Amino acid sequence: MTNKVGLIGFPVEHSISPAMHNAAFKHLGMDWAYDAMAIPPDILKYGIREPMQHGYIGLNVTIPHKEAVMRLVTPDAIARAVGAINTIDFRTNTGTNTDVQGLIDDLKAYHIPLKEETVLVLGAGGAARAAVYGLVREGARVIVVNRTLQKAQVMLADLTISAGIRGVDAMTLDEAVEHAPSLIINCTSAGLYPKIDDSPWVDGVPFPKNITVYDMIYRPQKTKFMTQAENAGGRAIGGLGMLVRQGALSFKLWTGVDAPLETMFATALIELALKG
């Protein structure tokens, strides 16, 4: 009998996760299948219960359900700290968040030093929260930059309560760049398709010298923010690796088998090209 896993979100048509996971299963000769289900927010409870009752082993969870599912399964320590779940295992009725380690694994794959480095995190939403949590655990000195400073302060206060995270400052971009960061991570949606002309970077603020920027956005593969950084002599990395690596962590959680990363990367690139 085929082992079933899938993705719930609303919408899900844009997702490349089904192709990525199914290519991995095929590569390894595993009798598993991954599908995507569009679940409106008002029937989320049903959208979780039905796959579970129909033999699904687990689910990935995407926007807008990552926070709401916290009430429907048991969150692990990472999910509680981040306040969001992106992977569920029905066998234990637990939820975790692989975005945290997916980001850290990708940064390490690019040999980006984190311990005792100053890192700017742009944004104060769920993605930023996951980034701050992961970076602090790696020993980085983190500064959060958000257009609404109060929102960043609230996020950090919440992380102090949920995860004991301390020593992270919230600043304006002008203030933050004075601290000579070596890495800037965009955790906002600025530049995400179709608004590809947007950028989280404020015009007139110079990029720090020898900066590396990491944009969590993977569609488009090169954002305006990345181009701005490269034009200033910096190094720019897109978010496709984070997507693949967080998916690989879900794959390992469900199957107990290491995911074939090269196959998942290749499939993700093909899917992005096909979806335009």
C-alpha positions as CSV (number, residue, x, y, z in Angstrom):
1,M,0.0,0.0,0.0
2,T,1.3,3.4,-1.0
3,N,2.4,5.6,1.9
4,K,0.7,9.0,1.6
5,V,1.9,12.5,2.6
6,G,0.9,15.9,1.4
7,L,0.6,19.6,1.7
8,I,-2.2,21.8,2.9
9,G,-2.5,25.5,2.3
10,F,-4.6,28.0,0.5
11,P,-3.8,28.4,-2.2
12,V,-1.4,25.5,-3.1
13,E,-1.3,25.5,-6.9
14,H,2.0,27.4,-6.9
15,S,3.8,24.9,-4.7
16,I,6.7,22.9,-6.1
17,S,6.8,20.6,-3.1
18,P,4.7,17.8,-4.6
19,A,7.0,17.5,-7.6
20,M,10.1,17.7,-5.4
21,H,9.0,15.0,-3.0
22,N,7.6,12.7,-5.6
23,A,10.9,12.9,-7.6
24,A,12.7,12.0,-4.4
25,F,10.5,9.0,-3.7
26,K,10.9,7.8,-7.3
27,H,14.7,8.2,-7.2
28,L,14.8,6.0,-4.1
29,G,12.3,3.5,-5.4
30,M,10.0,4.2,-2.5
31,D,6.2,3.4,-2.6
32,W,5.2,6.9,-1.3
33,A,3.1,9.7,-2.8
34,Y,2.9,13.4,-2.0
35,D,-0.1,15.5,-3.0
36,A,-1.4,19.1,-2.4
37,M,-4.7,20.0,-1.0
38,A,-6.2,23.5,-1.0
39,I,-7.9,23.9,2.4
40,P,-9.7,27.2,3.1
41,P,-9.2,28.5,6.6
42,D,-12.8,28.0,7.7
43,I,-12.5,24.2,7.3
44,L,-8.9,23.7,8.6
45,K,-10.0,21.3,11.3
46,Y,-11.7,19.1,8.7
47,G,-8.7,19.6,6.4
48,I,-6.4,18.1,9.0
49,R,-8.8,15.3,10.2
50,E,-9.7,13.9,6.7
51,P,-6.1,13.1,5.5
52,M,-5.4,11.6,8.9
53,Q,-8.5,9.4,8.7
54,H,-7.6,8.4,5.2
55,G,-4.2,6.9,6.1
56,Y,-1.9,9.9,5.5
57,I,1.4,9.6,7.5
58,G,1.9,13.4,7.7
59,L,1.5,16.8,6.1
60,N,3.4,19.9,5.3
61,V,1.6,23.1,6.2
62,T,1.9,26.3,4.3
63,I,0.3,29.8,4.3
64,P,-2.1,30.7,5.9
65,H,-2.3,27.7,8.2
66,K,1.1,27.5,9.9
67,E,-0.1,29.2,13.1
68,A,-3.7,27.9,13.3
69,V,-2.6,24.2,13.2
70,M,-0.8,24.8,16.5
71,R,-4.2,24.3,18.2
72,L,-4.9,21.0,16.3
73,V,-1.8,19.0,17.0
74,T,0.9,18.9,19.7
75,P,3.7,21.4,18.8
76,D,7.3,20.3,19.7
77,A,9.8,22.7,21.3
78,I,10.8,24.3,18.0
79,A,7.3,24.9,16.9
80,R,6.4,26.4,20.2
81,A,9.3,28.7,20.1
82,V,8.6,29.8,16.5
83,G,4.8,29.9,17.0
84,A,4.2,28.0,13.7
85,I,4.1,24.4,12.4
86,N,5.1,23.4,8.8
87,T,5.4,19.6,9.3
88,I,3.0,17.2,11.0
89,D,3.5,13.5,11.8
90,F,0.2,11.9,12.4
91,R,1.8,8.8,14.0
92,T,2.7,10.9,17.0
93,N,0.2,13.7,16.4
94,T,3.0,16.2,16.7
95,G,4.0,19.2,14.7
96,T,7.4,20.8,14.1
97,N,9.0,23.6,12.1
98,T,11.7,22.6,9.6
99,D,12.1,26.1,8.3
100,V,14.5,26.9,11.2
101,Q,17.0,24.1,10.4
102,G,16.4,24.4,6.7
103,L,17.7,28.0,6.8
104,I,20.6,27.2,9.0
105,D,21.6,24.1,6.9
106,D,21.5,26.2,3.7
107,L,23.6,29.0,5.2
108,K,26.2,26.4,6.3
109,A,26.1,24.8,2.9
110,Y,27.3,28.2,1.5
111,H,30.0,28.3,4.3
112,I,28.6,31.4,5.8
113,P,29.9,31.9,9.4
114,L,27.3,32.5,12.0
115,K,28.9,32.2,15.5
116,E,29.7,35.6,16.9
117,E,28.8,37.3,13.6
118,T,26.4,40.2,13.4
119,V,23.3,39.3,11.3
120,L,20.5,41.7,10.2
121,V,17.1,40.0,9.9
122,L,14.7,42.1,7.8
123,G,11.1,41.6,8.8
124,A,9.0,40.7,11.9
125,G,6.7,38.0,10.7
126,G,6.8,34.3,11.0
127,A,9.8,33.8,8.7
128,A,11.8,36.4,10.7
129,R,10.9,34.7,13.9
130,A,12.2,31.4,12.7
131,A,15.4,33.0,11.4
132,V,16.0,34.8,14.7
133,Y,15.5,31.6,16.7
134,G,17.8,29.6,14.5
135,L,20.5,32.3,14.3
136,V,20.6,32.9,18.1
137,R,21.0,29.2,18.7
138,E,24.0,29.2,16.3
139,G,25.6,32.0,18.4
140,A,25.0,34.9,16.1
141,R,24.5,38.4,17.2
142,V,21.1,39.3,15.7
143,I,19.5,42.7,14.9
144,V,16.0,42.9,13.7
145,V,15.0,45.6,11.2
146,N,11.4,46.3,10.4
147,R,9.5,49.3,9.1
148,T,7.3,49.2,12.2
149,L,9.8,49.0,15.0
150,Q,7.0,48.2,17.5
151,K,6.1,45.0,15.6
152,A,9.8,43.9,15.8
153,Q,9.9,44.6,19.6
154,V,6.7,42.6,20.1
155,M,8.1,39.7,18.2
156,L,11.3,39.7,20.3
157,A,9.3,40.0,23.5
158,D,7.3,37.0,22.4
159,L,10.4,35.0,21.6
160,T,11.8,35.8,25.1
161,I,8.7,34.2,26.6
162,S,8.4,31.3,24.2
163,A,12.1,30.4,23.7
164,G,14.1,32.3,26.2
165,I,15.7,34.4,23.4
166,R,17.5,37.4,24.8
167,G,20.0,40.0,23.6
168,V,18.4,40.6,20.2
169,D,17.9,44.3,19.3
170,A,15.3,46.0,17.1
171,M,16.6,49.0,15.1
172,T,16.0,51.1,12.1
173,L,18.0,50.1,9.0
174,D,20.2,53.3,9.3
175,E,21.1,52.3,12.9
176,A,21.6,48.6,12.1
177,V,24.1,49.0,9.3
178,E,26.4,50.9,11.6
179,H,27.0,47.7,13.5
180,A,28.9,46.2,10.5
181,P,26.9,43.1,9.8
182,S,28.4,40.3,7.7
183,L,25.0,38.9,6.7
184,I,21.6,40.3,5.9
185,I,18.6,38.0,5.6
186,N,15.4,39.1,3.9
187,C,12.4,37.5,5.7
188,T,9.8,39.8,4.2
189,S,7.7,39.2,1.1
190,A,9.2,42.3,-0.6
191,G,10.2,41.2,-4.1
192,L,8.1,38.1,-4.2
193,Y,6.5,37.2,-7.5
194,P,4.5,39.0,-9.0
195,K,5.8,42.2,-7.2
196,I,9.3,41.6,-8.5
197,D,10.2,45.4,-8.5
198,D,9.8,45.6,-4.7
199,S,12.8,45.4,-2.3
200,P,13.1,45.5,1.5
201,W,16.2,47.7,1.2
202,V,15.7,51.4,1.7
203,D,17.0,53.6,-1.1
204,G,20.0,55.7,-0.1
205,V,21.2,53.3,2.6
206,P,24.6,51.9,1.5
207,F,25.2,48.2,1.9
208,P,28.0,47.3,4.3
209,K,31.3,46.3,2.7
210,N,31.8,42.6,1.7
211,I,28.2,41.9,2.7
212,T,26.4,38.6,2.1
213,V,22.7,38.9,1.6
214,Y,20.3,35.9,1.8
215,D,16.8,36.3,0.4
216,M,14.3,33.7,1.6
217,I,12.3,34.3,-1.6
218,Y,13.0,31.8,-4.4
219,R,10.6,33.1,-7.0
220,P,12.1,34.9,-8.7
221,Q,15.4,33.2,-8.2
222,K,17.2,36.6,-8.3
223,T,15.3,39.4,-6.6
224,K,15.7,43.1,-6.8
225,F,17.3,43.0,-3.3
226,M,19.9,40.5,-4.4
227,T,20.7,42.5,-7.5
228,Q,21.1,45.7,-5.4
229,A,23.5,43.8,-3.1
230,E,25.6,42.5,-6.0
231,N,25.7,45.9,-7.6
232,A,27.2,47.2,-4.3
233,G,29.9,44.5,-4.5
234,G,28.2,42.0,-2.2
235,R,27.3,38.3,-2.4
236,A,23.7,37.3,-2.9
237,I,22.0,34.0,-2.3
238,G,18.4,33.1,-3.0
239,G,16.0,31.0,-0.9
240,L,15.6,27.9,-3.1
241,G,18.1,26.0,-0.9
242,M,16.1,26.7,2.2
243,L,13.0,25.4,0.5
244,V,14.7,22.2,-0.6
245,R,16.4,21.6,2.7
246,Q,13.4,22.2,4.9
247,G,11.5,19.7,2.6
248,A,14.4,17.2,3.0
249,L,14.0,17.5,6.8
250,S,10.2,16.7,6.4
251,F,11.1,13.8,4.1
252,K,13.5,12.4,6.7
253,L,11.0,12.8,9.6
254,W,8.3,10.9,7.7
255,T,10.4,8.2,6.0
256,G,13.4,7.7,8.3
257,V,15.5,7.9,5.1
258,D,17.9,10.7,4.1
259,A,16.4,12.7,1.2
260,P,18.3,12.8,-2.2
261,L,19.1,16.5,-2.1
262,E,20.5,16.7,-5.7
263,T,17.3,15.2,-7.1
264,M,15.1,17.6,-5.1
265,F,17.2,20.6,-6.2
266,A,17.1,19.6,-9.8
267,T,13.3,19.0,-9.7
268,A,12.7,22.3,-7.9
269,L,14.6,24.2,-10.6
270,I,12.6,22.5,-13.4
271,E,9.3,23.3,-11.6
272,L,10.3,26.9,-11.2
273,A,11.1,27.1,-14.9
274,L,7.8,25.5,-15.8
275,K,5.7,27.7,-13.5
276,G,7.4,30.8,-14.8
